[in-house]
Amino acid sequence: MTQRSSNSRWKNRQKRDPYVRRAQTEGWRSRAVYKLEEIHGKDAILKPGAVVFDLGAAPGGWSQYAVTMVQPHGRVIAVDLLSIEPLAGVEFIQGDFSERAVLDRVLGLVDGADVHLVMSDMAPNISGNRSVDQPRCMYLAELALDFAGRVLGPNGHFVTKLFQGAGFEALVADARKRFGDVSIRKPRASRRGSRETYLVARNFRL
Ligand SMILES: C[S@@+](CC[C@H](N)C(=O)[O-])C[C@H]1O[C@@H](n2cnc3c(N)ncnc32)[C@H](O)[C@@H]1O
């Protein structure tokens, strides 16, 4: 498929997508917000006063939602390769989360404070070649899990996008060792044909 035909397929799908229309009407920056809303509805991962990391945050739907849940005394720290329009209450770092310098900047912002939630919706540009895409997706999820292990306070929570395929079971098993309660969620707003799921890990064991 050419780049142009894949772009026009994407645009047509966006036009027909009820979550895209709903997000526009309700003032959210992305349809992805409904995935987080559903996860939070089931797993209660956000709370007032919490310190939250949003990895792979652009254009900002998850951060927007998280800010409404942690206010007035919480913090939302967002990271992405891409820039985002400023969001009230969100501290943003632009950069590649896999780079040491970016990780150091991010760690500097919390400086040992207990983090309540690390959530990652990071996804690489999908090439369509599964043997290339799957390891890239897994790598981002592993980075996020390692980061969660470094910053979460006792009983903190972790959410990551996770594509079914090679490496999936190993990452879930790893999360089970580190958290008291691990579930795999497929929110309604996650496209049915896609291998996308979310790992929700609660109650970090320090
Ligand atoms: C599906 S989008 C996130 C949507 C977001 N949750 C929202 O609600 O608007 C995935 C994001 O991951 C980001 N991303 C992918 N790899 C990354 C990396 N290595 N470091 C930082 N961000 C990354 C992409 O730039 C992209 O913006």
The ligand as an SDF file (V2000), in Angstrom:
LIG
                    3D

 27 29  0  0  0  0  0  0  0  0999 V2000
   -1.0540    6.2410   20.5720 C   0  0  0  0  0  0  0  0  0  0  0  0
   -0.1170    7.7010   20.7660 S   0  0  0  0  0  0  0  0  0  0  0  0
   -0.5510    8.2130   22.3910 C   0  0  0  0  0  0  0  0  0  0  0  0
   -1.9230    8.8290   22.5200 C   0  0  0  0  0  0  0  0  0  0  0  0
   -2.1300    9.4450   23.8940 C   0  0  0  0  0  0  0  0  0  0  0  0
   -2.2590    8.4220   24.9250 N   0  0  0  0  0  0  0  0  0  0  0  0
   -3.3520   10.3120   23.9720 C   0  0  0  0  0  0  0  0  0  0  0  0
   -4.2240   10.0470   24.7870 O   0  0  0  0  0  0  0  0  0  0  0  0
   -3.4320   11.3110   23.2510 O   0  0  0  0  0  0  0  0  0  0  0  0
    1.4860    7.0130   20.9670 C   0  0  0  0  0  0  0  0  0  0  0  0
    2.5820    8.0420   21.2130 C   0  0  0  0  0  0  0  0  0  0  0  0
    3.7910    7.3710   21.5960 O   0  0  0  0  0  0  0  0  0  0  0  0
    4.8580    8.2190   21.2450 C   0  0  0  0  0  0  0  0  0  0  0  0
    6.1320    7.5000   21.2900 N   0  0  0  0  0  0  0  0  0  0  0  0
    6.5090    6.4140   20.5690 C   0  0  0  0  0  0  0  0  0  0  0  0
    7.7640    6.0740   20.8560 N   0  0  0  0  0  0  0  0  0  0  0  0
    8.2050    6.9390   21.8120 C   0  0  0  0  0  0  0  0  0  0  0  0
    9.4380    7.1010   22.5000 C   0  0  0  0  0  0  0  0  0  0  0  0
   10.4870    6.2780   22.2610 N   0  0  0  0  0  0  0  0  0  0  0  0
    9.5630    8.1130   23.3890 N   0  0  0  0  0  0  0  0  0  0  0  0
    8.5150    8.9460   23.6130 C   0  0  0  0  0  0  0  0  0  0  0  0
    7.3210    8.8540   22.9810 N   0  0  0  0  0  0  0  0  0  0  0  0
    7.1730    7.8570   22.0880 C   0  0  0  0  0  0  0  0  0  0  0  0
    4.4690    8.6660   19.8420 C   0  0  0  0  0  0  0  0  0  0  0  0
    5.1620    9.8320   19.4640 O   0  0  0  0  0  0  0  0  0  0  0  0
    2.9550    8.8810   19.9870 C   0  0  0  0  0  0  0  0  0  0  0  0
    2.6420   10.2310   20.2110 O   0  0  0  0  0  0  0  0  0  0  0  0
  1  2  1  0
  2  3  1  0
  2 10  1  0
  3  4  1  0
  4  5  1  0
  5  6  1  0
  5  7  1  0
  7  8  2  0
  7  9  1  0
 10 11  1  0
 11 12  1  0
 11 26  1  0
 12 13  1  0
 13 14  1  0
 13 24  1  0
 14 15  1  0
 14 23  1  0
 15 16  2  0
 16 17  1  0
 17 18  1  0
 17 23  2  0
 18 19  1  0
 18 20  2  0
 20 21  1  0
 21 22  2  0
 22 23  1  0
 24 25  1  0
 24 26  1  0
 26 27  1  0
M  CHG  2   2   1   9  -1
M  END
$$$$
